[in-house]
Structure formats: structure tokens, C-alpha cells
Amino acid sequence: MEKEYFEVRDMRNKEKFFVDDAYLNGYAKHLGTTTSMVYFVLCRHADKNQECFPSMETMGEKIGVSRHTTMRSIKILEEWNIIQKGKRIRNKKGVWLHNTYTLMDKSVWKNKPSSTDATWTPSSTDAPIHVAPMHLSMSHPCDTKDTHRKDTHILSSTDDAVDFSQELKKLEDSKSRHLNIIGFYMDVRKATLRPKITTKSQLSAFIKRHAKSASALSVYTDDQIVSAKEEVETKYKDIDWTLETLIKQLTK
């Protein structure tokens, strides 16, 4: 009998989104199924600047959970510095209409606990993910395709000395806009900051301290940020202004 052949055609839309390998390499297991699904929705909606602003209702509808559950997951992601939440759109009365969410670079995520960390307890509101066995060890710190750790130059658990100019260039060349803004701030204030940032732990603390403000400034253009900086320097010549000062200047 003559065999019948058929052609398999993939009729799916080729749209896709990206999730950092590092998230699935440990964070998903610790943060749980629901929180991870909310993060995936944010990844799906994020633009080229890693920003998005879906409503709580939209996110909840996508994955079949309540608004309250979605809010709880957003809070968890914020606590781990995986996302930063800010305000974006106002109506004519000046009332904020919705939040904006910025996907943070993995270099500023809170370090995940190890499997032997006795102080770690999973969230009581979120069940852990149960993943089928894979041909990949989840216990190895470098078990992703990014084994060269191309982004880990920003943060380090060691306290080695750093070259201020070199670290500044890395921030300015980063693909993450919020890190570019921190680099801009370091460059403008380098006379004051250079003596204070001499080790990797100091650099790490500095980036974490300014990550939220830098993310909030990401919605503004470079010209707006520079203009705000010039206005601040003119008004407050004797004050050590911060990125938060620029935000206040831009939103006044």
C-alpha cells in the first residue's frame, strides 16, 4: 500500500518574548508559580526600554488570578528588585491613571538564597514551582548559556578595589537605561563620588540605592534629564543633589 505523506505546518504567530535565564535558574523556584507568571506577563508587555504598564486587571485576567493576588506578586517582585514600580500617566486633573513597571537588569536583583540557606522560607501566599527533571543542574551557579557572566561586572560579593573610570564606562555602555542614568549621575558628580566608591561593595550599594530613582527617570528623555540637572545646579549650588532631586524638579 502506498504511504501517505503530509506536511506539518506551524500556523502559530511567531511573536515571542524573552525571560532572562537567571530567573528560571533559581528565582522562579523560590518566588513561586503565581509570582513567576505575573513576571512573565510583564516580560510579554515590556518595550525595548524594558518598561510596561498593564493594569492589575489585565495581568490577573491573563493568568486567571485575582487583582489582590496580582498585587501581592508585584510586591514580591519589587522586594527582590526584579522590577521597579513607578507612576506614569496622569489625567487632566493630575491624577495618576496607572503604574509603570521597569524590568530590572539581573545585576541588581537581590541575591537568591542557596538551597542550604536555613533562613529561607517560601512565601506563604505562593506555592513553589515543580519543574520536571532536565539535563541541567539547577544547583550550579553558572548553568545557563551566559556562563561567562557578561553582566556580573556591575555587582560582586567580593570587596575588591575598583577603577572608578572603568566602572563608570561599564554603566554608560550598559544596555539598561536605568544603569546609563546612574552612570550619567556618577559622571556629573564624580568629584564628590570618586572618593566614596573605591570597592565593589561600595559600587554595589551605590547602584542599589539609586536604582529606583534611575528607573523612574527612564521615562524622560536625555534632554529633559540634562535640563533638570542644569536647573538643579543653578538653584542649589551648595547642595549635594541626587537623582531624586531631578525627579522632583521634573514633576513639580
PyMOL commands that set and color helices and strands:
alter all, ss='L'
color gray80, all
select helices_A, chain A and resi 21-31+33-45+56-63+67-79+106-108+164-173+177-188+190-196+200-217+222-235+243-251
alter helices_A, ss='H'
color red, helices_A
select strands_A, chain A and resi 51-52+83-90+96-103
alter strands_A, ss='S'
color yellow, strands_A
deselect
rebuild
show_as cartoon
